[in-house]
């Protein structure tokens, strides 16, 4: 006889990296000036990272956009008419900075650096794991699922008084979970390292994978 068995395996671990999601903004009526101001803002931040011995290449640009902003003017004569005229340009640049996370001190150093900027970016912080850890978690979760399926197959074999069991196939369902913790920090732009964040304990990252296996019992 043949039987299909489903099983799920899970694993959890502490985050080992942290990502800053930064948004830099500038405003100007002149398009060349706003590009210049935006570049200077990023260079200032890169210099602060250099002081922390963080490679500027770790700062990845995810968006760069210059938007013309219009303002409304109402003509309140006999008939109210609304017209839209150019007001200024707005530059929005978003970046991601990912660093190793060993303690809250890593985060505080960058927060303190941001607070010293003339025009600091807004940002949020998320916790996750690096690629090497991701691969390991996937393997461990899959191994746990396979082990559980084999235990179920052994139970069926014994219950049905069969002498042998053989695994014919295993289908792995692509449902590995997000490798980011649910803990996200929205931090004041002007927070300094002197403000304690040592009460923060990010949630564990939980990974689960399910499989469907087919077994032959004789």
Secondary structure by P-SEA (a helix, b strand, c coil): cbbbbbbcccccccccbbbbbbbbbbbcccaaaaaaaaaaaaaaaaaaaaaaccccccccccbbbbbbbbbbbbbcccbbbbbbbbcbbbbbbbbbbbbbbccaaaaaaaaaaaaaccccccbbbbbbbcaaaaaaaaaaaaaaaaaaaaaaaaaaaaaacccccccccccccccccccccccccccccccccccccccbbbbbbbbbbbbbbbbbcc
